């Protein structure tokens, strides 16, 4: 941990900035001779070595193995991002490309996929976008229409005006009276609930009443189980370019990559990190252990919320090693969030 009671002086901060910028570009430990050249300061390598010792004692840099050079620690990156970084303006060509690719899509999911893909392509990192939360519509009416001996059309009228038709392949034949009574019962008892909640309650009712079911209730539950069969849950996270992470030496360990790809596949931990940024103002960055998840201890997550019509809809960002070009990536994430929000605004 850095000693917060003794912040580095101006010269030490300048050298730390130069060391981090050099390490980001070259990916190697930085020695005093190279730092003397890259810093632009008129100081000797010996003086730089003394400053590096101080920075190491403060916890901002460390020596990997027996190397004579130094690399930034998480604390070093944090100081760099919070106080030393100078972000680069985004080229107009890149801005135009972002707008064109995102605005060309009409479907919301395609817009989000485009944003994730563009972020990944422009940064050569993994792009992530959490999808806007959509509350499932509630049921207002349930009907059943006989199609053939063991095939029935289940008709679910939803509160938002949509109608869901589901062809049910049943184990036995139901007459018109049974279908009408089942529809009326389900409408009376499950109106106002979404499909997922209705099915859960129906199965709970079955467990409670299974010893005393009459013919009508057996029909109701059998038909209801089929009609309320939930569709595949909506995706909650769009990801792109995870394979870019294989190109970084820091993440090349097979076990690290396996766990990281598993996190992308399961999405839960990444979503939790993004959710923490939903209320933030602008770009927020998690470096290494700051994410709170072991699988991302060697990664940085650069995020920004995206909004439309004054409402935060979700969070987007990139995931990569801690050695990334923050000065270029921070404004890219920020402007992509703004363009995405504009593309999702109501007409």
C-alpha positions, -999 to +999 in steps of 0.1 A: +000+000+000+013+035-008+021+058+021-006+084+017+010+107+042+040+113+019+029+121-017+056+122-044+070+156-051+066+173-085+098+158-100+089+123-087+054+126-102+069+137-136+092+106-135+063+084-125+042+097-154+071+091-178+077+056-165+041+046-168+038+061-203+069+042-214+058+010-198+024+012-215+040+015-249+068-010-245+054-034-220+088-039-204+103-028-170+117+007-173+153+014-162+168+047-151+187+053-184+156+049-205+136+070-181+162+098-182+156+100-220+118+096-220+111+120-191+128+150-207+141+161-173+177+174-170+186+149-143+212+122-142+204+085-142+218+083-106+193+110-095+165+091-113+175+059-095+172+076-062+137+089-071+127+055-083+138+040-049+115+066-032+086+058-055+091+021-048+092+028-011+059+047-014+043+018-033+039+033-067+063+012-086+079-023-081+107-044-095+095-076-112+118-105-102+155-095-106+150-069-133+168-036-129+138-018-143+106-009-126+069-013-135+039+006-121+018-009-093-020-005-091-014+024-068+009+040-094-017+036-121-043+051-098-022+082-091-015+085-128-051+083-138-064+106-110-038+134-112-012+130-139-029+118-171-034+140-201-062+126-223-059+128-261-087+144-282-104+119-304-097+123-341-127+135-362-124+105-384-128+082-354-158+102-342-174+100-376-168+063-378-184+057-343-215+078-352-219+061-386-216+026-373-239+031-343-265+053-360-269+030-390-286+004-368-323+006-360-329-024-337-318-016-301-299-049-297-280-043-329-272-007-318-257-021-285-238-048-304-224-022-327-212+000-298-195-030-282-179-041-314-166-005-322-151-001-288-133-034-291-120-027-326-108+008-317-091-002-285-081-038-293-096-048-260-128-065-250-158-043-254-188-047-230-222-031-229-249-039-204-284-040-219-312-017-207-334-034-182-368-042-196-395-051-172-415-080-185-451-072-196-480-085-175-507-109-185-542-095-190-560-125-205-554-162-213-573-181-240-570-216-254-581-226-289-582-263-300-563-270-332-563-308-334-567-337-310-536-330-289-526-296-302-538-263-286-531-227-294-524-208-262-531-170-265-516-147-240-528-110-242-503-088-225-507-054-207-486-036-233-511-047-260-489-075-275-504-109-281-482-140-277-494-172-295-480-205-284-487-238-300-489-264-272-483-301-279-502-319-251-502-354-237-540-358-240-570-343-258-589-315-241-625-306-250-637-270-256-653-268-221-620-277-204-601-252-225-626-224-217-626-231-180-588-233-178-585-200-197-609-183-174-592-196-142-557-186-154-570-151-164-587-146-130-558-158-109-527-147-129-537-114-146-513-087-136-483-111-133-455-116-159-450-150-175-420-159-153-438-151-121-470-168-132-452-200-140-434-200-107-466-195-087-484-221-108-457-247-099-459-237-063-496-242-064-491-276-079-468-286-050-494-274-025-525-289-041-511-321-057-528-344-032-563-329-038-564-320-075-597-324-092-600-328-130-605-291-136-574-281-117-553-309-133-563-294-167-556-258-155-521-267-143-512-288-173-523-261-197-509-233-176-474-250-173-472-251-211-487-217-218-464-200-192-433-217-205-409-188-203-389-180-234-351-179-233-342-150-209-331-118-225-293-113-227-281-088-202-246-082-215-231-077-250-194-085-254-170-083-283-133-090-289-125-111-259-098-129-280-079-096-281-069-103-245-049-133-256-024-109-273-012-094-240+017-111-223+003-101-189-028-122-195-012-150-215-012-175-186-035-203-197-053-206-164-058-168-162-073-168-196-095-197-189-110-180-158-113-147-176-132-163-206-154-181-182-163-148-166-172-134-200-193-165-207-212-164-173-213-125-174-225-122-138-193-108-123-187-084-152-223-072-149-218-065-112-188-044-119-207-024-146-237-020-123-215-002-098-209+025-124-245+032-133-248+061-109-213+075-117-208+108-135-188+100-166-159+076-169-151+053-140-120+030-139-113-001-118-077-012-117-068-047-108-081-056-073-104-026-073-130-046-093-135-068-063-133-100-084-101-122-084-106-131-120-099-094-129-069-088-106-047-083-136-072-063-156-085-027-158-121-019-165-129+015-181-166+023-180-192+050-186-230+050-182-251+057-212-284+076-210-314+085-231-341+110-224-326+118-190-326+082-178-295+060-173-301+028-194-269+009-189-231+009-188-205+003-215-168+000-214-137-020-222-117-047-203-080-052-208-047-056-189-037-028-165-011-017-191-035+001-216-034+035-232-057+052-207-051+086-223-067+074-256-092+049-241-109+071-215-122+097-241-132+069-264-153+052-238-168+086-228-178+096-263-191+062-272-215+063-242-227+097-255-232+086-291-250+054-279-273+074-257-281+098-286-289+068-308-314+054-283-333+086-276-370+086-283-381+104-315 
